[in-house]
Amino acid sequence: MSSLPLGARHLHDPLRPPAPPGMGRGFAFALVAHAALLAALSAGVSWRTQDPPAFEAELWSAVPQAAAPKLVEPEPEPEPEPPKPEPKPEPKVQQPSPEELQAERDAEIAIAKAKEKKKLEAERLRLAELEAERKKQLAQKEKEREKLEREKQLQAKREAEDKLKKEKLDKQLKEKQAKAEDAKREAKLEAQRQENLRRIQGMAGASGGPGATGSALKSSGPSASYGGRIKARIRPNIIYTDIPEGNPVAEVEVRTLPSGQIVASKLLKSSGDAEWDRAVLRAIDKTETLPRDTDGRVPPVLVISFQPRE
C-alpha cells in the first residue's frame, strides 16, 4: 500500500484527466528570460553611480551678474524588484491501486455503518426510555385508580355500617317505646287490679289504713321498731377488735321458729371485711333467741344489716 497521504491520493485520482505536456520546458525558458533581463538592467544603471569631478572658480566683472544655479544631481532610479521565485513543481504522486481504493471505500462504508448503528442504538435507547416512562405513568394511574376504588369501597362500607347502626337504633328506640307503652298498660292494669282488690278486701273487713298497699286482711310484717330491738339483742354479742376501713355493711338472713328460737343464719351480702362478717354470724349464733314483736309473733325469716358504726 502507498505511503502517500489520503489527500494526495485524492488529488491524483486516476479518473481525472492528465496534466498538459511541456510545462517543465516553459518554466525553464521563462526563468532564463527573466535572468537576462535582470542582467541588462543592472549594466545600464551601473555607469550612473560614479560622481563627476567638481571644479570651483571665481569670476569678477564690472557689472554684477547673478550666479547660475548650482548643479543638482538627479536622483538615482529605483532598482527593479527581483523576480519572485516560481513555485516548485509538485512531486509526482503515485496513483493508488484499485485494492487501496477498494479498502478506502470499505473503510468509509464501515465508518458510515458504524455511525448508522450508533444512531439506531441511540434511537432505540430513546424509544426504550419513552416506553419505560409510559409504563411508569400507566402504573401510577393504576395505583391512583386502585386507591380511589378502595376509598369508594370504604365509603360504601361506612355508609352501610351507619345505615345498620341507624336501623338498629331505630329498632331499639321502637322497642323501648313499645316496652314503655306495655309498662304503662301493665301499671294501669295493676293499679286497677289493686283498686279492685282493696275494694273487695274493704268489703270483707280488711284492717289496713287508707294508705296501705298490701293485699292481706291483716299486716304480717314486723313493726317499725322491731328491727332495732333485734339489733339491740344481737350487738352485745359481737366481738370485733379490728379497726374497719369505712363503715362496711353485712346483710344476714335469720330463720326462726314461732317461739323466736334461731334455727339458721347465713350471710347474704358480704361487707368486704371477712372478720366483721364472721363476728356478726358468731353473735347471732350466741344470741339463740329473738324477742317477739308487738303483736306477739316472731317473723320466720328476717334480713338484718349490721355495720361497725351504728
C-alpha positions in Angstrom: 0.0 0.0 0.0 1.3 3.5 -0.9 2.7 5.8 1.9 1.1 9.0 0.4 -1.5 10.7 2.5 -5.2 10.3 1.7 -5.5 13.9 0.4 -2.6 13.4 -2.1 -4.2 10.2 -3.4 -7.5 12.0 -3.9 -5.7 14.9 -5.8 -4.2 12.4 -8.2 -7.2 10.4 -8.8 -6.6 8.1 -11.9 -10.1 9.1 -13.1 -9.0 12.7 -13.5 -7.5 13.9 -16.9 -3.6 14.1 -17.1 -1.8 17.4 -16.9 -0.8 19.0 -20.3 2.8 18.2 -21.5 5.6 20.8 -21.8 5.2 22.6 -18.5 8.7 22.0 -17.4 10.3 23.4 -20.6 8.2 26.5 -20.5 9.0 27.1 -16.9 12.8 26.8 -17.6 12.6 29.2 -20.6 10.7 31.9 -18.5 13.4 31.6 -15.8 16.3 32.2 -18.3 14.5 35.2 -19.9 14.0 36.9 -16.5 17.7 36.3 -15.6 18.8 38.0 -18.9 16.5 41.0 -18.4 17.8 41.5 -14.8 21.5 41.5 -16.0 20.7 44.1 -18.8 19.0 46.4 -16.3 22.0 46.1 -13.9 24.5 47.0 -16.7 22.5 50.1 -17.8 22.3 51.6 -14.4 25.9 51.0 -13.2 27.6 54.0 -15.1 25.4 56.5 -13.3 26.6 55.5 -9.9 30.0 57.4 -10.3 30.1 61.2 -9.4 31.7 63.5 -11.9 34.7 65.7 -10.7 33.7 69.2 -9.4 35.6 72.4 -10.1 35.1 75.9 -8.5 36.2 79.3 -10.0 35.5 82.9 -9.1 34.8 85.4 -11.8 34.8 89.1 -11.4 33.2 91.5 -13.7 32.5 95.2 -13.7 28.8 94.6 -13.9 27.3 92.4 -11.2 25.8 89.3 -12.5 23.6 86.7 -10.8 25.2 83.4 -10.2 23.9 80.4 -12.1 22.1 77.7 -10.1 24.1 75.0 -8.5 24.1 71.7 -10.3 21.7 69.3 -8.8 22.4 65.7 -9.3 19.4 63.7 -10.4 18.1 61.1 -8.0 19.1 57.5 -9.0 16.3 55.5 -10.4 15.0 52.8 -8.1 16.3 49.4 -8.6 13.7 47.0 -10.1 12.3 44.4 -7.8 13.9 41.0 -8.2 11.5 38.5 -9.8 9.6 36.3 -7.5 10.7 32.6 -7.5 8.4 30.4 -9.4 6.7 27.7 -7.3 8.4 24.4 -7.3 6.7 21.8 -9.4 4.8 19.3 -7.3 6.4 16.0 -7.0 4.8 13.2 -8.9 2.4 11.3 -6.7 2.0 7.7 -7.1 -1.6 6.8 -8.0 -3.3 4.4 -5.5 -4.0 0.9 -6.6 -7.6 -0.4 -7.1 -7.1 -2.6 -4.0 -6.2 0.5 -1.9 -9.2 2.4 -3.4 -11.5 -0.5 -2.5 -10.0 -0.7 1.0 -10.7 3.1 1.4 -14.3 2.6 0.2 -14.7 -0.3 2.5 -13.4 1.8 5.4 -15.7 4.6 4.5 -18.6 2.2 4.3 -17.7 0.7 7.7 -17.5 4.1 9.3 -20.9 5.0 7.8 -22.4 1.8 9.0 -20.9 2.4 12.5 -22.4 5.9 12.6 -25.7 4.5 11.4 -25.6 1.7 14.0 -24.8 4.3 16.7 -27.6 6.4 15.6 -30.0 3.4 15.6 -28.8 2.4 19.1 -29.4 6.0 20.4 -32.9 5.9 18.8 -33.6 2.5 20.4 -32.5 3.8 23.8 -34.7 6.9 23.4 -37.7 4.7 22.5 -36.9 2.4 25.5 -36.8 5.4 27.8 -40.1 6.7 26.4 -41.7 3.2 26.8 -40.4 3.0 30.4 -41.8 6.4 31.2 -45.2 5.4 29.6 -45.3 2.2 31.7 -44.4 4.3 34.8 -47.3 6.7 34.1 -49.7 3.8 33.5 -48.6 2.2 36.8 -49.1 5.5 38.6 -52.5 5.9 37.1 -53.4 2.3 38.1 -52.3 2.9 41.6 -54.4 6.1 41.8 -57.4 4.2 40.3 -57.0 1.4 42.9 -56.7 4.0 45.7 -59.9 5.7 44.5 -61.6 2.3 44.3 -60.6 1.4 47.9 -61.8 4.8 49.1 -65.1 4.2 47.4 -65.4 0.8 48.9 -64.5 2.2 52.4 -67.0 5.0 51.9 -69.7 2.5 50.9 -68.8 0.2 53.9 -69.1 3.2 56.3 -72.4 4.2 54.8 -73.7 0.7 55.1 -72.5 0.5 58.8 -74.0 3.8 59.5 -77.3 2.7 58.0 -77.2 -0.5 60.0 -76.5 1.4 63.2 -79.3 3.8 62.4 -81.7 0.9 61.8 -80.5 -0.8 65.0 -81.0 2.5 67.0 -84.4 3.0 65.4 -85.4 -0.6 66.3 -84.1 -0.2 69.9 -86.0 3.1 70.2 -89.2 1.4 68.9 -88.6 -1.5 71.3 -88.1 0.9 74.2 -91.2 2.8 73.2 -93.2 -0.4 72.9 -91.9 -1.6 76.3 -92.7 1.8 77.8 -96.2 1.5 76.4 -96.5 -2.0 77.7 -95.3 -0.9 81.1 -97.8 1.9 81.2 -100.6 -0.6 80.3 -99.3 -3.1 82.9 -99.1 -0.3 85.5 -102.6 0.9 84.7 -103.9 -2.7 84.8 -102.1 -3.4 88.1 -103.4 -0.1 89.6 -106.9 -1.1 88.5 -106.5 -4.6 89.9 -105.2 -3.3 93.3 -108.1 -0.9 93.4 -110.5 -3.7 92.8 -108.7 -5.8 95.4 -108.8 -3.1 98.0 -112.4 -2.5 97.4 -113.1 -6.3 97.8 -111.0 -6.5 100.9 -112.7 -3.5 102.4 -116.0 -5.1 101.9 -114.5 -8.3 103.5 -113.3 -6.5 106.7 -109.5 -5.7 106.0 -107.9 -3.8 108.8 -105.2 -1.8 106.9 -105.2 2.0 106.7 -106.2 4.1 103.7 -102.6 4.3 102.5 -101.9 0.5 102.9 -100.7 -1.2 99.8 -100.9 -4.9 100.9 -103.4 -7.5 99.9 -103.8 -9.4 103.2 -106.6 -8.7 105.7 -104.0 -8.1 108.4 -100.4 -6.9 108.2 -97.9 -9.8 108.7 -94.6 -7.9 108.6 -92.6 -6.7 111.6 -93.3 -3.3 113.2 -91.1 -0.3 112.6 -89.3 -0.7 115.9 -88.8 -4.4 115.7 -85.5 -4.2 113.7 -84.0 -2.0 116.4 -85.0 -4.4 119.1 -83.4 -7.4 117.3 -80.1 -5.5 116.7 -80.1 -4.4 120.4 -80.4 -8.1 121.3 -77.6 -9.3 119.0 -75.0 -6.4 119.1 -73.8 -7.1 122.7 -72.6 -10.5 121.5 -70.5 -9.1 118.6 -66.8 -9.4 119.4 -64.8 -7.3 116.9 -61.4 -5.7 117.8 -60.2 -4.6 114.4 -60.4 -1.0 113.1 -62.5 -1.2 109.9 -61.9 0.9 106.8 -65.0 3.0 106.4 -68.4 1.5 107.6 -68.9 -1.8 105.8 -72.4 -3.4 105.8 -73.1 -7.1 106.2 -76.5 -8.4 105.3 -77.6 -11.7 107.2 -80.7 -13.8 106.7 -82.0 -15.2 110.0 -84.6 -18.0 110.2 -86.6 -18.6 113.4 -89.3 -20.8 115.0 -92.6 -19.2 116.1 -91.1 -19.2 119.6 -88.3 -16.9 118.4 -85.5 -19.5 118.6 -82.9 -19.1 115.9 -82.6 -22.2 113.7 -80.3 -20.9 110.9 -78.4 -17.9 109.7 -76.4 -17.1 106.5 -74.6 -14.2 105.0 -76.4 -12.7 102.1 -74.1 -9.8 101.3 -70.5 -9.6 102.5 -69.2 -6.3 103.9 -65.8 -6.8 102.3 -64.3 -7.4 105.7 -64.3 -11.1 106.4 -63.5 -10.7 110.1 -66.6 -8.4 110.6 -68.8 -11.0 108.7 -67.6 -13.8 110.9 -68.1 -11.7 114.1 -71.8 -11.0 113.1 -72.5 -14.7 112.4 -71.0 -15.7 115.7 -73.0 -13.1 117.6 -76.3 -14.4 116.0 -75.5 -18.0 117.0 -74.7 -16.8 120.5 -78.0 -14.9 120.8 -80.0 -18.1 120.2 -83.5 -16.5 120.7 -85.0 -13.3 119.2 -87.6 -11.2 121.0 -91.3 -11.2 119.9 -92.9 -8.3 118.0 -95.6 -6.0 119.4 -98.3 -8.5 118.1 -96.6 -11.3 120.0 -95.2 -13.0 116.9 -91.7 -13.6 115.5 -91.3 -13.5 111.7 -90.0 -16.8 110.3 -87.4 -15.1 108.1 -85.6 -11.8 108.8 -82.9 -10.0 106.8 -80.8 -7.8 109.1 -78.0 -5.4 108.2 -75.1 -4.8 110.6 -72.4 -2.0 110.5 -69.5 -1.5 112.9 -70.5 2.1 113.4 -74.2 2.4 114.2 
